[in-house]
Amino acid sequence: MSLLEDFVAYLFSSPTTLLGVVALLLTLFLVSKSFTSQEFRREPPGPRPLPLLGNLLQLDLKRPYKTLCELSKKHGSVFTVYFGTNKVVVLAGYKAVKEALVSNAEEFGDRDIAPIFYDLNEGHGILFANGESWKELRRFAITTLKDFGMGKRLSEEKVLEECHHLIQVIEKHEGKPFDTTRPLNHATSNIISAIVYGSRFEYNDPRFKNMVRRANESIRIVGSAPIQLYNMFPRMVGWIKDRQLILKNLAMTVRDVKELIIHLKETLDPHICRGLVDCFLIRKQKEEDSCVMDTHYNENNLIFTVTNLFSAGTDTTATTLRWGLLLMAKYPHIQDQVQEELSRVIGSRQVQVDDRKNLPYTDAVIHETQRLANIVPMAIPHKTSQDVTFQGFFIKKGTTVLPLLTSVLADESEWESPNSFNPSHFLDKEGKCIRRDAFMPFSAGRRACLGESLARMELFLFFTSLLQHFRFTPPPGVTEDELDLTPAVGFTLNPSPHELCAVSRQ
């Protein structure tokens, strides 16, 4: 079925949409006029949009980042596309993305909140918020995470403890094929849980398992074609099943988070913070006692800050680790070099963060995994906070901006072999691990990932600990060449479903 047929099916599969269709068709002339009107100021070029549909029929809604990369070859590093009637400016390539997010951080620093993300957060929390509330909560989160050792020795101990639990779970498979998704999701989720709630969960805890499952399911569905259509035409297709499932997952997660917060509040000691929730509750009480007006420390901001950190802290790191293990199984000669370096430098003792500088090849492999995995190809959309002239083009205040991170991580002018798994991208002639400016898996500027240092620590410690203990191979009867590197559809790019064998090296 063609994309147009899919679109028509979505519009007419429910009788309640017919009036909406008629109303929108009546506005067709006005919409068309707005598309074709000429601005006095030069705006970014792009493919000609259709009335109402925009450039919808040119986009692969399952993998829109691929279409946008192709369009950038024709229209340049700054161009315009229409998602339905929504005007979007796309930034492609390292130079354009860096100039916008870093050199013009203020102008490109607002968050564009698509309808599905407003449904999920209603402007609360950190990821999908703007203004003073976002600024205050981001400052609070960064300060609190640092206080709990984000990227430092205290969080290192939490990660090393979780490595031990993860290794035990994988050992139970006794070298037989298994799906790496659940154990890695549980392990990474427990790190952010320990920091947010003050304690980890057992992997068989039913509430914990359901919270992790729902978070990953919702992140996957948010990247689906039906949700892309909903974001373009929210009044017409709000009834779609994918949206209803996301809202159902949200309701159950909010219920669970509230119960966890109530328990922490009942056992709260104002003089001892066990985690971020305690710090928030104490700050909330102080502002209430001081009669602070319009405080940002309220229940909604607490709930959605927690759910934002839980989802982001689980999915991205676990997804990157899954790619890392899959790549080791697909390229055994690279796995050999990693394990040789680990054996030579570390031996049988536990790897520590301080060992990173003495493991340049392993560090380069982790960096190259992040680059090639490209797990957030379009970043989270930005929005201009004011009118801005950028690279000679006028971009109006409030315009949605997509920093195409995939075009940075595979920029042919920055990487020697952008489409291959090549750890040499991060090694100099002496074999030392080097920094590359175009390495932007965490985005950049005001909206860069606030948990970057923690994620980097987790990736290093989990990856090295697993490679110390196990040899990762394809299942029996599957060759390395048959391991598929095609990403699954989703808001973040997970590997396609697969199993690996983890053979003990001990």
Protein Blocks (a to p, Z undefined) as FASTA:
>chain_A
ZZklmmmmmmmmpfklmmmmmmmmmmmmmmmmmmmpccfbdcdddddddehklmmlmpcf
klmmlmmmmmmmmnojbdcddehjaccdddedjklmmmmmmmmmmmmmpccddfklmmmn
nopajllcghjllmmmmmmmmmmmmmnopoiaklmmmmmmmmmmmmmmmmmnnopacdfk
lmmmmmmmmmmmmmmnopacdfklmklmmmmmmmmmmmmmmmpmklmmmmmmmmlmmmpm
klmmmmmmmmmmmmmmmmmmmmmmmmpcfkbcfbfklmmmmmmmmmmmnopghiabdfkl
mmmmmmmmmmmmmmmmmmmmmmmmmmmmmmmmlmmmmmmmmmmmnomaccdfklmmmmmm
lmmmmmmmmmmnomalnopadddfbdcdeehiacdehiacdddfklmmmcfklpfblmbc
cfklmccfkopacddfklcfnogajllcfklmmmmmmmmmmmmmmmmmpccdddehiafk
lpccbdcddfbdcddddddddddfZZ
